[in-house]
């Protein structure tokens, strides 16, 4: 897609939307309150990544049928040299997912925690919005892969390998300030994590991963993967955006690439 201009890309996107029998699905990294959905009777409206808003009435107003709900939480970590870092720790994310689960359970008139695709259909039937819990970064899996099981039992159904920067599992898109990034590969532990997520039925999200890690994860996964919020590097030459090879590989494997609405990438 290197020969595609911004204008022609927009035209192709518009044509595909017009030809579709379903409403446009936008991935956005935005609050559900910013979405303006179609009449639910006309099809599905699903957001590739959002959050639980402070005012849950915003979800009802958005008319969203379902969304991937980021419940990530960070913890301040003091390094050996005295500097401070922030990570999505096991403890912080476990507390967060339990709090989110309780909040969803307290509003059955509006929300349904989706543990499988069928739950989204049930939610739509009952005029609810289905939430698929997600964590942006596998840093939360700290001690052993058994922690994946613990998160699964709490309702986690989507796990992103990295967030901006790499970890022990995979390279991150922004591991360098260079336009192409350092492009670190998937590690041995990363391959083990991919296998574990496949076994558990947790969807792998490649947003924020380096291109090499993304390609390796796609090849290693026995299930389709997603990149819930990203953009095309052929359109915007930034390391956070994905090269055509990654976008095509996701699609060829039966996965979905979500285009986010962020002008700075």
PyMOL commands that set and color helices and strands:
alter all, ss='L'
color gray80, all
select helices_A, chain A and resi 6-19+32-34+40-42+57-62+90-105+117-125+138-140+146-153+188-200+211-220+244-252
alter helices_A, ss='H'
color red, helices_A
select strands_A, chain A and resi 46-50+66-70+75-78+84-87+111-113+129-136+156-160+203-205+226-230+256-259
alter strands_A, ss='S'
color yellow, strands_A
deselect
rebuild
show_as cartoon
